[in-house]
Structure formats: C-alpha cells, structure tokens
Amino acid sequence: MRLPLLSSFALIISCNLINACYATNLVDSTAKAMPSLEALYLHLHQNPELSYQEKHSSARIAKELASLGFQVTENFAGYGVVGILRNGEGPTVMIRADTDALPITEETGKFYASKVTSLDTNNNEVGVMHACGHDIHMTSLVGTAQQLVVNKAHWQGTLMVVAQPAEEVGGGAKAMLKQGLFEEFATPDYVLGLHVSASIPAGKVGIVSGYALANVDSVDITVKGEGGHGAYPHQTKDPVVLAARIILALQTVASRELSPLEPNVITVGSIHGGSKHNIIPNEVKLQLTLRSYNPEVRLQQIAAIKRLTKGIAMSAGLDEALYPEVVVHQGESIPSTYNDPELAGLVKASIESEIGAENVIAATPVMAGEDFGLYGLTEDKRPITLFWLGAVELSEYQSSLKSGEALPSLHSSKFAPDYPTTINTGVRAMTNSAMDLFTKQANN
C-alpha cells in the first residue's frame, strides 16, 4: 500500500522519524512470512555444519537471497555469502549473520533435534548442533531481507547482507575482511548484527552501548622441568609443582596488576602432564583463555603471563633453555565488540518503536567473544552494533526466576530457543533498525 502524498513536515510528524507509518504493515507482513521462516529454521537446525564446513547452509542462504532479487556471491572467503540489493541513492547498511554450528550432541529432546554427526578437525566423529543460535541468526537474516524487499518503497540505499562462516573458531570475519569484503562489494555506513540470548525471554531485546563482548585470546604454556623418580623429588626440577605455582600466580594478574575498573579474566581451562603415579615428568602443558575489553589490558595480560612464568622458572633454578614456552594463538584471537554509542542509541530507539519500549532492556556486557567486532576495526572504523535477541520460552524463564534453577546456556546441549517468537522479534527488530538508518540519512 502506498502512503498518501504528504508535505515533508507532515510526513515527519506522522512517522516521528522512526517510520511508525510502516510499523503496522511490518507486523502483518512478518506474521505472513512466519510459516516459511519456521520451516527454514527447522531445516537449518536439523542440518548443522561445523566451522569451515558450512557448504549446504551457505548454499541455502544464497538461494533464499537470490530469490529475493539480490546480487549474490557464494563461496567468498570459504563458505561466506554476500548479497547486495541496490535501491537508489542512500547509505549502505550491512547486516551480518553467522552460519556455523558446534561439535555438541543435542540433548533437548525436541522432535526436530539434530541427529547429525561429522568429523572435527582432529578427525573425531562428533555430534553437531546449533547450540549458539546461529540457525536463528540465519533465519532472521533471511526474514529481514524479505521484509526490506517488501518495503523497498520506503527506503533508499544499498542493503548488504553477509552470511559469515567460522565464527565459533574466530576465523570467518578475518577471512572475509582479508579477501576484501568492503573493497569488493561495498563499504557500509552502518554494520548491524544480532545474537540470541539464553538469559532474556523471547519477545524482548537487550542493547549494550559501548563494550558488549570481550577480547579473546587462547594461550598455551609449556612448563618445562627435569623429571625423575617420584621417590626422589630432590633430584628433579618438578614441572608439576612449577605449573601449580604458575596457576596460582596467574590469579594475581587481575587482582593485583590490573585496575579493578578494568574487567578481565584469565582462566586455566586445561592442565596435562605426567603418565604414572611415581614418575615426575619433564613437562606440563597448560591451556588458557584470556578475556578483556580494553586492548591495552589484553597486552598487559599477555606480558604478565610471560613475566610470571619466566620468573617462577628462574626461582626454581632452571636454565634459560628450560624457561616455559608461552604461545599466543593469534589465529584464534578476536577483538572485543564495541557497540558505537550513537548507533546503539539509534538501534534502541528503532526497536522500541517496533516492539515496544517495555520489551527493550539495557543489557550488560559479557566476557564471551564474537568476531563481529572486527567489522568495526577496519581502517575507516565503521560504526557497528550487535544486539541481544531474547530466546527463552517465557514460562521457562519465569520458572527459572521462581526456582533459582539455571537455564541452559549458549553452547549447552539442552539449549532450545522459543524459535517462533524469537525469529518474529528478530526480523521486526532488525528490519525496523535498517529502515530507520536508511531514512535517517535521507532526512538529514
């Protein structure tokens, strides 16, 4: 339905600069699209693919976008998909969704539960599950693309839709940017994304202004020593004891070396060493995950780890050749996600206008990681914002509040979102946000 011809002033009053004039239509048109979107979700959920293996998922997204009239490029930087829809002069808005699943055997008991198995990078057969909601992300992406096509008469500009692989291993965004995502297709004026939340009820959305997700680094430490018989420890340099000292010393980095106003985490997630009760080994291996927001804090964490491990080795009388090896896996490192405050404010207002202010909450930053942040760290510093999409069935959420029992988290084998409500909310929230960004520049 075309809008009646109004003066510019009357149009601004009518739409209140938030496009309320098409809000009712968006509610109705999203509702009409839900049966096909739910079918798409069930297909994606039942056919998950591990990182770097997203061949069929990406092909399905490409097919959906092509049917809507997008110029589609497949197999970009692996199994990435880029869809471009040009609709006159105006800003470029990029919307991104991730496509990979996790090596988890689903235990939700749902009739549509994944039964897929696959070989992981170590050639082990593992169950595969969309335990982080990427099936919701892809479905919301397609639904948003559909609604923006339906509403083409109400916006102008270039819509850039990106289905990104390998988020779970921190490689997808890096690969797409390295291959020239912005140079080959379009340089976005705004970059938007969403992520399901396992702690917010379906139908609601959470917004964070500023730091939203953390820097992530994976660090390996090989603690060396001089092994020997467990009955004669005085004749050895015991790496098990040294490892224990290192683990305890690492706890002082956050508590005594970094400002208490700077959030950060150092977790030792794995320790391996030795083979028998009475043998002191020659080495012990530690695996750590580091989290922070501030890039300077990240560098301080790494420097402290190297200094402490070396100092403990020296105190044990080890020769320099036996000092611990500290390896930071740069390929797995991802930066924090910083939601541009101005853009986050605009997105918040857009979502409130679509689903109601009572359904938009001020979320808190988390120490989880997301390679979405890389899209804002290019040379020209594009403004980005990722919002949290509530996914918990309301009765389950209320029951959890009442009982105090924890809900299944993201990456849990029992995570089962209320997918119809979540998808509907995600499509409407993202569509309205994009349309407002397109029309905002036109109204300036």
N, C-alpha and C positions, 0 to 999 in steps of 0.2 A: 504494500500500500504506500503510495506517495504521500508525503506530508503536504498540507496546504501551503500555498505561497505566503510567506510572512516577511515582514520587514526584518532587517538584521537585528534591530533592538528587540522586537517581539520574539524572534527565534531564541535569542539569548535568555530572555525571561522564561520562555516556555520550556527550554531544555535545561536551564540553570547551569549551563556549561558542562553538564555531566551526561548529556544525551538521554535524559529521562524520557524524551519523546519516543525512543525506540525500546524502552525497557520492557514494556508490556509485550511487545512483539517478540523480544528475546526470550521471555519466559515461555511463551507459547511455542515458538519455533524450536527451542531446546527440548521441550517436552515431546514434540512430534518426532524429534530425532533420537530420542532415548532408546526405543526398541533396537534400532540398528547399532547404536553405540554400545548397548549392553551385550549384543551379540559379538561385537568386535572385542570387547573386553574379555568375554569368556574364551574366545579363540586365542587371544594373546596370553591369557592366564594359563590355559591348558597346553600351550606350546612355547614355553620359555626357552631362552637360549643364553648360554654363558657369555661372558665378555669376550669379544673378538670372534664370536660365533653367530652373530645376530643376522644371519643371511635371510631367513624367512620372515622374521619380524620386520626388517627394514624393507623387504620387498612388498609386504602388505601395506605398510605406511605409504610407500611410494605409489602404490596402486590407488589408494584412497585419495591421495593428493592430486594425482593425475586426473582422476575422475571429476575433480572439482575445478579443473582448468589451470592448475599450477604448472609452471615450467619445472620439471623435476629432474634432479641429478641424483643417480644412485651410486653406491659403492664409492663414496667420497671419503678418503682417509680411512679405509676399511669398509665397514658397512654403514657409513653415515649417509643420510638422505637430506638433501636441501631442496625445498620447494619455494619458488618465487612467484608471487602474484602482484603484478603491477596494475595499479588502479589510479592513474593520473599523477599529478604533481603533489608532493607532500612528503612527510617524513618516512623513514624506513623503520619499521618495528619488527624486531626479531623475537620469535617465541621458540623456546627450546624444550625438548623432552628427551629423556634418556631411555635406552631400549634394552639394556642387558639385565639378566637375572642372576641369581646367586646359587652356589653349589649347596643347596639345602633340600632335604627331603620333606615335602609338605606333610603336615600333621593336623590340618584344620578339620578334617572330616567332612568337608563340603563335597557336594556331588560333582562339582566342577574342579576339584583339586587336581593339581598337576601330578601326573604319573611319569613324567619324562625323566630319563637318566641320560647322562652324557659323560664324556671323558674330559677331565680337567687338564690343566697344564702339566700335571705330573703323570698323566695317562691313567689316573684312577677313575673308576666309574662312580659317579656321584648323582644323587638326586638333584633336580633343578627346579627352582621355584622363584616366582616373582614376590619375594618376601620383603622387598623395599618399595613396592608400589609402582614400579616402572610401567606395569601394564595399565594402571590408572593414568599415568602421565601420558603415555602414547594415545590412549583413548581420548583423553581431554584435549590433546593436541589436535587430533582429527576433528573432534566436535567443535573446537574453536575455529578451525579452518572452515568448516561447514557454515558456521554462523556468520563469519566475516564475509563469506561469499554471498550468503543470503542478504546481508545488509550492505552490499557494495555501494548502494546509492547514498549511504550515509557517511562515507569516509573516503579520503583520497590519500594516496601514498603507495608505498611498497611494503607488502607483507612478506616477511622472510621466515619460513618455518623450517626448523632444524631438528631432525631426529638423530640424536648423538649416541654412538655406541660406547662401550667400555668405560662407563662412569665408575663402576664399582672398583676398578683397578686404577683409576686416576689417569687413564691414558687417552680417553676419547676426545676431550676438549683440546688437549695438547696437539693431538694428531690433526684435528680439523683446522685449528688455527695455523699450525705449521705448514699445512698444504695450501693455505691461502684462502680460508673461508671468506673473510671480509673483502679481500682483494679480488677474488674471482667472481663473487656473486653481488654483494652489496655491503656497504659499511653502515651498520644500524645506528640510528639515533638513540634508540632505546632497546634494551635486551630484557625480556621477561621470562620467568620460569616459575614452576610450582613444584612442590614436593608434598606428598601425603604425610600426614602426622598420625602417629599411633597413640597420641595423647589428647587430641582435640576431637570432639564429637563431629560426626558427619553433618554437613549443612553449615558449618562455621569455618572461618578462615582466620589464620594468625599472621600478623605482619610484624616484622622487626625492622627498625631503622638503624642503619649502621652495621656493625659486625653481626652477622647472623649465624655463620658456620666457621669452623676453625681451619687454621693451617694444619696440615697432616704430614708427618714425616715417619718413615719406617727406618729404624736404626738397628744394625746388627753389631754386637760386641763379642769378639772372641777373646776370652780371658785365658792367657797362657800361664803355664807353670812348669814345674819339674815333678813328674809323677813318681810313684813308687809304691811300696807295700803299705797298706793301711795300718799295720802294726808299728811302723817306724816313720811316723809323720815328720819327725825332726830331721829326717834325711831328704825331705821333699820341699818344694815350694807349692803348696796346695792351692790349685786354682778354684776349687770349690769354696774354700774359705774366702779367697780373694773375690770371687763372684758375689758371695754373701755380703761382704763389706761394700762392694760397689753398689749393690742393690739398695742397701741402707743409705749409703752416701747420696745416691740419686734423689732420695726423698727430701734432702735439704736444699735442692736447687730451687724448688718452688717456695719452700718455707723460709729460706734464709738468703737466697741470692737474688731473687726477683721481687719486684714490688708487689705487695699484696693487692694492689689495684689492677694488676695485670693478670687476667685469667690464663692459666696454663696447666698442663698435665704431662707428667712423664710416667708411663706405665710399662712395667716389665711384664710382657704377656707370655714369655716362654723362656725356660731355662733347661738346658740339656748338657749333661756331662757324665762321664763315667760309664762303666759296664758291669761292675761287680762290687759286692759289699766291701771287700778288703783290698781294693785297688784304688789308689789315688791317681786320677787321670792327668794327662798333660795339658788338657784344655777344657773349658766350659763355654758354651755358646749361649748368649742372651739375645732375645729379640724384644725390641721396644717400640712403642708408638708414642709419638710426641704430638701434643696439641697446644695451640695458642691462637690468638687473634692478631696481635701486633707482629709484623715481620721482624722487628728488632728483637723481640722476645724469643722468637724462633731461633735466631742466630745465637743469642745468649744461651739457650738450652743446649745447642749442639756444642758450643765452645766449652760449657761447663762439664758436659759428659766427657769430652776428650781430656780436659784437665784433671778431673777427678780420677778417671781410670788410670791415667799415667801416674798420678801421684800415689795412688794405692799400690801400684806395681813397684814403684820406686821404694816405698816404705817396706815392702816385703823383701827387698834386696834382689830383685830380678834385674838381669842385664837388659840393656836397651833393646836388644833383639827380641826379648820376650815381653815387651810392653804390649798391652791389649790393642787389638785392631778394632777401630771404630769405623763402620761403613754406613754412610747415609745413602739410602737408595733413592737417588734423585728422580728416577723414573716413576716412583710411586708417590713422590712429594706433590702435594697440591696446596695452593694458597687459600687463605681464608676468603669467605664470601662476604663482601662488603656491600650492603644494600645502599645505594645512593639515597641519602635522606630526602632530597627533593622528589625523586622518582617514587620512592616508597610512600611518600605522602600522597602523591597523585594516585597511585595504585590503590591505596587505602580508601581514598575518597570515592574512587570509581566502584570498588567492590561494595562499599557501604551503600552506594546509591542503587546497586543491583540487588543485593541480598539482605539489606537492612543493617544499620549500624550495630544493632544488638547481636548480630551474627559475625562481627569482625572484632577480634580480640588483639590486644598487644601481646605478642609472643615474646619469649625470652631467647637470647642467643643460646646455642648449644655447641658442644665440643665435637659433634660429628663433622665429617668433612664432605665436601661436594665440589667437583671440578667446575661447576658453573661459575665460580669466582674468576676463572681465567678469562672469561669473555669481557670482564671489566678491566683487565690489566694489560690490554694491548697498548701500543704506543700512544694512541689518541684517547685512551681512558674512557671507554664507552660507559654511560650510566646503566647499571644493572639493578634488578630487584627480583628476588625469589620469595614467594610467599608460601606459607604452610596451609595445606588443604586438609581440613579435618576428615578423618576416615573411620572413626569408631562408631559402631552402631549405638544409638542413643541409650537404649536400655542397658547395654553392656557398660557404657560409660557411667551411667547413674548407679549401677550395681557396684562398680569398682569404687566409686566415691563412698558409697554406704558401707561396704565391707572392708575397704582398705586393701583389697587384693589387687596386685599389679596387673595391668592389661598386657597382653602380648605386645612386645616392642617390634619396631622395624628390625628386620633380619631374624625374626623369630619364625620357627617352623609352623607356629599357630596363628600368625598374623593373617586376619581375614577381614578386609575392609567392607564397610557397607557400600558396595560399589555403585548401586543406582543413585543414591543420594550424593555420594562423593563426586561422581562423574558429572551429574547435573550441576552441582555447585561449582566445580572446577571450570566447566565450559562457560557458564554465565559470568563467573568472576574474571576469567581471562579474556573473554570476548569484550566485555564492557571496558576493561582496562585498556585493551588495544585500541578500541574505537575512540575512547577519550583521548588517548595520546595522538591518534591521527587527527582528530578535530581540534585538539588544543592548539597545535601549531597553526592551523588554519585560522583560528580565532584570534591569534596574537597579532 
